[in-house]
């Protein structure tokens, strides 16, 4: 006979408690709510960390800030993180190859069998150098994530070779995913299983040559219904080192606003510069630089809209969410809609102005 705590009624209560947390849990984490910790990995500020921040509505995210004084510690895990550079310049050693980055770039730590060794370096010791990391809890189990600390931040770093990633795009295009069209067996010797192994082989090759850095100044800005955005990762970007996230940088002009979007939830916004507020299902959340906002998961989805409250300066935010587009679809059980367009989308000449004078982060 089944134990009482495994019964159907217990399951219903657990789901009801989870839903109540999505309705009432904390969404906004102010930078001032958290302190830096001195660790073997260097100075870290943890905004949310899975089960260790139970007051937050979503327990799926780990978001933390790293202040790299000289260099971080060195450790090894299966990858799957993205790190957005918010200040300074430096490099990251990934399995013995060092990749340079600067403010506005995105580090994508690839998912490799056995894990990757990595360590972060500040180009100018003593000058500000910081990045914010985003990691999604369900991915941790799917890749059998294990963490091994290899070297403290105050130990002498290992030697590595440098890469600027200049040939990464061309190398990626040489390893195309198969374009498979199903036909009856009598008309084709290729099977769907054969296509699966071709995908595997292409993905294995892509883990090597694709650059682990997405250089912000090489990516275009676009003016769309939701606002002014620069995409780092997108469901249609098939040849990047990571494809498990969608991520973009958004700027909101002085006194302006984003579009009003209905979204399935579990999306994070890290506000980089400026001050403003975000309306989530009619509730106002006031934010400043280096605050974090997480959208909850609700049965009918959530509506949100960002507002820049400064009439004189632009605001910048970095948005990140799991790329589930081809697993569930964009509606993901609720709805994905743009309910109101950003003002710039309809402004004559806005696209030309952005192209001529791109926003500078």
C-alpha positions in Angstrom: 0.0 0.0 0.0 1.3 3.5 -0.9 2.5 5.7 1.9 0.2 8.6 2.8 2.5 11.3 1.6 2.6 9.9 -1.9 -1.2 10.0 -2.4 -3.2 12.0 -4.9 -4.4 14.6 -2.4 -0.9 15.4 -1.3 0.0 16.0 -4.9 -2.9 18.4 -5.3 -1.9 20.3 -2.2 1.8 20.5 -3.4 0.7 22.0 -6.7 -1.6 24.4 -5.0 1.2 25.6 -2.8 3.5 26.0 -5.8 0.9 28.1 -7.6 0.3 30.2 -4.5 4.1 31.0 -4.5 3.9 32.1 -8.2 1.1 34.5 -7.2 2.6 35.9 -4.0 6.4 35.2 -4.0 9.0 37.9 -4.3 9.7 39.1 -7.9 12.2 42.0 -7.4 15.5 41.6 -5.7 17.3 44.9 -5.1 21.1 45.0 -5.4 21.0 46.4 -1.8 19.2 43.3 -0.6 22.4 41.2 -1.2 26.0 41.5 0.0 29.2 40.3 -1.6 30.8 37.2 -0.2 34.5 36.5 -0.2 34.9 33.0 -1.5 37.5 30.8 -3.2 36.0 31.9 -6.5 36.5 35.6 -5.6 33.9 38.2 -4.7 30.3 37.0 -5.4 26.9 38.5 -4.9 24.1 36.0 -5.2 20.7 37.4 -6.1 18.9 34.0 -6.3 20.2 30.5 -5.8 17.7 27.8 -6.4 16.4 26.4 -3.1 18.4 28.9 -0.9 16.2 31.9 -1.7 12.7 30.4 -0.9 11.1 33.8 -0.7 11.5 34.3 -4.5 8.6 33.1 -6.7 10.8 31.1 -9.1 13.2 28.5 -7.7 14.6 27.7 -11.2 17.2 30.5 -11.5 20.6 31.1 -10.1 21.8 34.7 -10.8 25.0 36.0 -9.3 27.5 38.9 -9.8 31.2 38.3 -9.9 33.7 41.1 -9.1 37.0 40.0 -10.6 39.7 41.9 -8.8 42.6 40.1 -10.6 41.3 36.7 -11.5 38.7 34.2 -10.3 39.3 30.8 -8.9 39.4 27.9 -11.4 36.8 25.2 -11.4 35.2 22.6 -13.6 31.5 21.8 -14.4 29.4 20.8 -17.4 28.8 24.4 -18.6 25.5 25.8 -19.8 25.8 29.3 -18.2 25.8 32.7 -19.8 27.7 35.7 -18.3 27.1 39.3 -19.3 30.0 41.7 -18.9 28.7 44.8 -17.2 32.0 46.6 -16.5 35.6 46.4 -17.5 37.5 44.0 -19.8 39.3 40.7 -19.4 39.4 37.2 -20.6 38.2 33.7 -19.8 40.3 30.5 -20.0 38.2 27.7 -21.2 39.9 24.3 -21.4 43.3 26.0 -21.9 42.2 28.5 -24.5 41.8 32.1 -23.4 38.9 34.2 -24.9 39.0 38.0 -24.6 35.9 40.0 -23.7 34.9 43.6 -22.8 31.9 45.5 -21.4 28.7 44.5 -23.4 30.0 41.1 -24.4 28.4 37.7 -23.4 30.4 34.7 -22.3 28.7 31.4 -23.2 30.2 28.4 -21.4 29.5 25.4 -23.7 28.1 22.1 -22.5 30.8 19.5 -23.0 30.9 15.9 -21.8 33.1 15.6 -18.7 32.8 19.4 -18.1 34.9 22.4 -18.9 37.7 23.9 -16.8 37.5 27.7 -16.7 38.9 30.8 -15.0 38.2 34.5 -15.5 40.8 37.3 -15.6 40.7 41.1 -15.2 42.9 42.9 -17.9 43.7 45.7 -15.4 44.1 44.5 -11.8 42.6 47.0 -9.5 40.2 48.4 -12.0 36.5 47.5 -12.0 35.7 44.3 -13.8 32.4 42.6 -13.2 30.0 40.2 -14.9 26.5 38.8 -14.0 25.8 35.1 -14.6 22.5 33.3 -15.4 21.9 29.6 -14.8 18.7 27.6 -15.1 18.1 24.9 -12.5 16.4 22.3 -14.7 19.4 22.3 -17.1 21.6 21.3 -14.2 20.0 17.9 -13.9 19.7 17.3 -17.6 23.5 17.6 -18.1 24.3 15.8 -14.8 26.0 19.0 -13.5 28.9 18.4 -11.1 31.2 21.0 -9.7 34.9 20.5 -8.9 36.9 23.4 -7.4 40.4 23.3 -8.8 42.2 26.4 -7.7 41.5 29.4 -5.4 41.4 32.9 -6.8 44.6 33.9 -5.0 46.7 31.0 -6.5 48.9 31.4 -9.6 46.9 30.8 -12.8 47.8 28.1 -15.3 49.2 29.1 -18.8 46.8 29.1 -21.7 46.7 30.0 -25.4 44.7 32.9 -26.8 41.9 33.0 -29.3 40.0 36.0 -30.8 37.3 33.8 -32.3 37.7 35.5 -35.6 37.3 32.3 -37.6 34.6 30.9 -35.4 31.6 31.9 -37.6 33.1 30.4 -40.8 34.1 27.2 -39.0 30.6 26.9 -37.6 29.1 27.2 -41.1 31.3 24.4 -42.3 29.5 22.0 -39.9 25.9 22.4 -41.0 23.1 20.6 -39.3 21.4 18.1 -41.8 18.6 19.3 -44.0 16.5 16.1 -43.9 13.3 15.5 -45.8 11.5 12.3 -44.9 10.7 9.9 -47.8 9.3 6.4 -47.8 12.0 3.8 -47.2 11.8 2.5 -50.8 12.7 6.0 -52.1 15.6 6.8 -49.7 18.4 4.9 -48.0 18.5 7.5 -45.2 16.4 6.9 -42.1 15.3 9.3 -39.4 17.8 7.5 -37.1 20.6 8.3 -39.6 19.5 12.0 -39.4 19.7 11.9 -35.6 23.3 10.7 -35.7 24.2 13.4 -38.3 22.8 16.0 -35.9 24.9 14.5 -33.1 28.1 14.6 -35.2 27.5 18.2 -36.3 26.8 19.3 -32.7 30.0 17.6 -31.5 32.0 19.6 -34.1 30.3 22.8 -33.2 31.3 22.6 -29.6 34.9 23.1 -30.6 35.2 25.9 -33.2 32.3 28.1 -32.2 33.6 31.1 -30.2 32.5 31.2 -26.6 32.2 35.0 -26.7 29.3 37.0 -28.3 30.8 40.4 -29.0 28.2 43.0 -28.4 29.7 45.6 -30.8 29.5 43.1 -33.6 25.7 42.4 -33.1 23.1 44.7 -34.7 20.4 46.7 -32.9 16.8 46.3 -34.1 13.7 48.3 -33.5 10.8 45.9 -33.1 7.3 45.9 -31.5 8.8 45.4 -28.0 11.5 48.1 -28.3 15.1 48.6 -29.1 17.0 45.3 -28.7 20.3 43.5 -29.5 20.1 39.7 -29.6 22.9 37.6 -28.2 21.1 34.3 -28.3 17.9 33.5 -30.1 16.0 30.3 -31.1 17.1 30.8 -34.7 20.8 31.1 -33.8 21.7 27.5 -34.4 25.5 27.9 -34.6 26.4 29.5 -31.3 28.3 27.7 -28.5 25.1 27.6 -26.4 21.5 27.3 -27.6 19.7 26.7 -24.3 18.9 30.4 -23.7 17.4 33.3 -25.4 19.1 36.5 -24.4 19.1 40.2 -25.4 20.2 43.7 -24.4 17.4 46.3 -24.4 17.6 50.0 -24.2 14.7 52.3 -23.3 15.1 56.0 -24.3 14.6 58.7 -21.7 11.0 58.8 -20.5 10.0 56.0 -22.8 8.7 52.5 -22.3 8.9 49.0 -23.8 6.0 47.3 -25.4 3.4 45.6 -23.3 4.0 41.9 -23.5 2.1 38.8 -22.3 4.6 36.1 -21.5 4.5 32.5 -20.1 6.9 33.6 -17.3 10.2 32.5 -15.7 12.1 35.2 -17.5 14.7 37.3 -15.8 15.6 41.0 -16.2 18.9 42.5 -14.9 18.7 46.3 -14.9 22.1 47.5 -15.9 21.8 51.3 -16.0 19.1 53.9 -15.3 16.1 54.0 -13.1 12.5 53.1 -13.8 9.7 50.7 -13.0 8.1 47.6 -14.4 4.4 46.7 -14.3 3.7 43.0 -13.8 0.0 42.0 -13.9 -0.8 45.5 -12.7 1.6 45.7 -9.8 4.5 48.2 -9.9 8.1 47.3 -9.2 10.6 50.2 -9.0 14.1 49.4 -10.0 17.6 50.9 -10.3 21.0 49.8 -11.6 21.9 46.2 -10.8 18.4 45.2 -9.5 16.9 41.9 -10.7 13.3 41.1 -11.6 11.9 37.6 -12.3 8.6 36.9 -14.0 6.6 34.2 -12.2 4.8 31.3 -13.9 1.1 31.8 -13.8 -1.8 29.8 -15.5 -2.8 32.6 -17.9 0.8 33.9 -18.3 1.9 37.3 -17.0 1.8 40.8 -18.6 4.7 43.1 -18.1 6.0 46.5 -19.4 9.2 48.4 -18.6 9.2 52.2 -18.1 12.2 54.5 -18.0 11.5 57.1 -15.3 14.5 59.3 -16.1 13.7 62.0 -18.7 17.3 62.7 -19.5 19.2 59.3 -19.7 18.5 55.9 -21.4 18.0 52.8 -19.4 19.6 49.4 -20.2 18.5 45.9 -19.2 19.7 42.4 -20.0 16.9 39.8 -20.4 17.4 36.0 -20.3 15.1 33.0 -20.5 15.4 29.3 -21.3 15.1 28.5 -24.9 12.0 26.2 -24.9 10.7 27.4 -28.3 10.9 24.1 -30.1 10.2 22.0 -27.0 6.9 23.4 -25.9 6.2 26.4 -28.4 6.3 30.1 -27.5 2.8 30.0 -25.9 4.1 27.3 -23.5 0.7 26.6 -21.9 -0.5 30.2 -21.7 0.2 32.9 -24.3 3.0 34.9 -25.9 1.6 38.2 -27.3 2.6 41.8 -27.8 -0.4 43.7 -26.5 1.0 47.2 -27.0 3.8 48.4 -29.2 6.8 50.4 -28.0 6.6 54.0 -29.1 9.8 53.9 -31.2 8.4 51.1 -33.4 5.9 53.5 -35.0 8.1 56.6 -35.0 9.2 57.7 -38.4 13.0 57.5 -38.8 13.6 55.6 -35.5 15.1 52.6 -37.3 17.4 54.9 -39.4 18.4 56.8 -36.3 19.4 53.7 -34.5 21.3 52.4 -37.5 23.2 55.7 -37.8 23.8 56.2 -34.1 23.7 52.8 -32.3 23.1 52.9 -28.5 26.3 52.7 -26.5 26.3 50.5 -23.4 
